[in-house]
Amino acid sequence: MIITDFIINDIKPVSASQAIGDLQSLFSQTTYSHVPVTNSNVYAGCMDENDVHCYDASCIVEDYTHSLNPFFVRYETNWLDILEMFAQHRTNIMPVLDSSGKYLGYYELEDVMNFFNNTPFIREPGSVVIIEKGVLDYSFSEISQIVESNDGKIWGMFISRIENDLAQISIKLGRSNFNDILSTFRRYSYKVVSSHQEDTFLTDLRNRSKYLEKYLNI
């Protein structure tokens, strides 16, 4: 299945000439955060539910075109960019246009998340490791080399956090020599942020700490 299979048209775009009261009624019947608006059959943007309930029901949509959010994705946009657009605009509906700007339908956030859940990154068994290094110091090619040199398999990785010039990279590992990979990351000055029961390095540190504590208490 491909992402464009999830384009739907259950709710038709609202015309700019429609009454605000119609939108208020529509929102009361759905769980959508926005609704697409067309002007002369051309996509104009999306109207926010929170805004609509504050408007005069006797006015028409065109009276509030200044509040339209002109977000959309193209038919050829890949699923990861689509997911990013959902996050950027805090919406659960995403209009889809073709290359000429024609409105084709929309994606629902739940469908795109289900698509994501069926990718190998989520579906395949494995372990998620989160590592940290300076924004200017980490390298995806180096990370891949570390994993693959230890006979590991990467199902996916992405930057999950950037703060104070430090980047956290989340990696989904398949079959791997887990401890060898963690040890190599540390040898290359990556901090392993996530905790793992099978991490012998941390187990050894705990044992040494307990031994030192016992020695000092003698």
C-alpha positions in Angstrom: 0.0 0.0 0.0 1.2 3.5 -0.8 0.4 6.8 1.0 -1.8 8.1 -1.8 -4.2 5.2 -1.2 -5.2 7.1 2.0 -6.5 10.2 0.1 -10.2 10.6 1.0 -13.1 12.9 0.2 -15.7 12.2 2.9 -16.0 16.0 3.5 -16.2 18.3 0.5 -14.4 21.7 0.7 -16.5 24.6 1.9 -17.2 27.4 -0.5 -16.1 30.9 0.4 -19.7 32.0 -0.2 -21.1 29.6 2.5 -22.4 30.9 5.8 -20.2 30.7 8.9 -23.1 29.0 10.6 -22.8 26.1 8.1 -19.1 25.6 9.2 -20.1 25.8 12.9 -22.7 23.1 12.2 -20.2 21.0 10.2 -17.5 21.2 13.0 -20.1 20.1 15.6 -20.6 16.9 13.6 -16.9 16.0 13.0 -13.7 15.7 15.0 -11.6 17.6 12.4 -9.5 20.6 13.6 -9.8 22.3 10.2 -11.9 22.2 7.0 -10.7 23.0 3.5 -12.1 26.1 1.8 -12.3 26.8 -2.0 -12.9 30.1 -3.8 -14.3 29.7 -7.3 -13.3 26.0 -7.1 -9.7 26.9 -6.3 -8.2 25.8 -3.0 -7.8 28.9 -0.7 -6.8 27.4 2.6 -8.2 25.8 5.7 -10.4 27.3 8.4 -9.6 26.5 12.0 -12.4 25.2 14.2 -11.4 27.3 17.1 -11.7 30.4 15.0 -15.0 29.5 13.4 -16.8 29.2 16.7 -15.8 32.8 17.5 -17.2 34.2 14.2 -20.6 35.7 13.5 -22.8 32.8 12.2 -24.6 35.2 9.8 -21.5 36.2 8.0 -19.9 34.2 5.1 -16.5 32.5 4.9 -15.2 35.1 2.5 -15.6 37.7 5.3 -12.9 35.9 7.2 -10.4 34.9 4.5 -7.7 36.7 6.4 -7.7 33.8 8.9 -7.3 31.0 6.3 -4.3 28.7 6.8 -3.0 27.9 3.3 -1.3 24.7 4.2 -1.4 21.6 1.9 0.7 18.8 0.4 1.1 17.6 -3.1 0.0 14.3 -4.5 3.7 13.3 -4.9 4.7 14.4 -1.4 6.3 11.5 0.6 4.7 10.3 3.8 7.4 11.6 6.1 7.0 15.2 4.8 3.3 14.8 5.1 3.7 13.8 8.7 5.9 16.8 9.3 3.3 19.1 7.8 0.7 17.7 10.2 3.0 18.5 13.1 3.9 22.0 11.9 0.3 23.1 11.5 -1.2 21.2 14.5 -4.0 19.7 12.4 -5.6 16.4 11.9 -6.6 17.0 8.3 -4.2 17.8 5.4 -5.5 18.9 1.9 -3.8 17.3 -1.1 -3.3 19.2 -4.4 -2.0 17.9 -7.7 1.0 19.6 -9.5 -1.4 22.1 -11.1 -3.0 23.1 -7.8 -6.2 21.2 -8.2 -7.8 20.0 -5.0 -7.8 16.1 -4.8 -8.9 15.4 -1.3 -7.2 15.2 2.1 -5.3 12.9 4.5 -6.4 12.2 8.0 -3.7 12.2 10.6 -4.8 8.8 12.0 -4.4 7.2 8.6 -0.9 8.6 8.1 0.1 7.4 11.6 -1.2 4.0 10.8 0.9 4.0 7.6 4.0 5.0 9.8 3.2 2.2 12.2 3.4 -0.3 9.4 6.9 0.8 8.3 9.9 -1.5 9.3 11.0 1.2 11.7 8.0 0.4 13.9 6.9 -3.1 12.8 10.1 -5.0 12.7 11.5 -6.4 16.0 14.6 -4.7 17.4 15.9 -2.2 19.9 15.8 1.6 19.9 19.0 3.3 20.9 19.3 7.0 21.6 22.7 8.5 21.3 23.9 12.1 21.8 26.7 14.2 20.4 27.4 17.8 19.4 25.4 19.2 16.5 28.6 19.8 14.5 30.2 16.5 15.5 27.8 13.7 14.7 27.6 12.0 11.3 25.0 9.7 9.9 27.7 7.9 7.8 29.8 7.4 10.9 26.8 6.1 12.9 25.9 3.7 10.0 29.6 2.5 9.9 29.6 1.9 13.6 26.5 -0.2 13.5 27.3 -2.1 10.3 31.0 -2.8 11.4 29.5 -4.7 14.3 27.2 -6.7 12.0 24.2 -4.6 13.0 21.2 -3.7 10.9 19.6 -0.3 10.9 15.8 -0.1 10.4 15.8 3.6 10.6 17.2 6.7 12.4 16.2 10.3 12.9 17.1 13.4 14.9 14.7 13.2 17.9 16.0 16.3 19.7 18.3 19.3 19.4 19.1 21.3 22.5 22.1 23.3 23.7 24.1 22.4 20.6 23.6 18.7 21.3 21.8 16.4 18.9 20.0 13.2 20.0 19.7 10.5 17.3 17.2 7.7 17.7 18.2 4.5 16.0 16.1 1.4 15.4 18.4 -1.6 15.4 17.5 -5.0 14.0 19.8 -8.0 14.4 23.0 -6.8 16.1 25.8 -7.3 18.5 24.2 -4.9 20.9 26.9 -4.4 23.5 29.6 -4.2 20.8 27.6 -1.4 19.1 27.1 0.5 22.4 30.8 0.2 23.3 31.9 1.4 19.8 29.5 4.4 20.1 31.2 5.4 23.4 34.6 4.9 21.9 33.7 7.4 19.2 32.5 9.9 21.9 28.8 9.3 21.5 26.8 9.4 24.7 24.3 6.6 25.0 21.2 8.4 26.4 18.8 5.4 26.5 19.1 2.8 29.1 19.3 -0.9 28.3 19.2 -3.9 30.7 21.6 -5.7 28.4 24.2 -2.9 28.5 27.2 -4.6 30.2 29.0 -1.3 30.4 26.4 0.1 32.8 26.2 -3.2 34.7 29.9 -3.1 35.2 29.8 0.5 36.4 27.1 -0.4 38.9 29.1 -3.3 40.2 32.2 -1.2 40.6 30.2 1.5 42.4 28.7 -1.1 44.8 32.2 -2.5 45.5 33.7 0.9 46.1 30.8 1.8 48.5 31.3 -1.4 50.4 35.0 -0.8 50.6 34.6 2.8 51.9 32.2 1.5 54.6 34.6 -1.0 56.0 
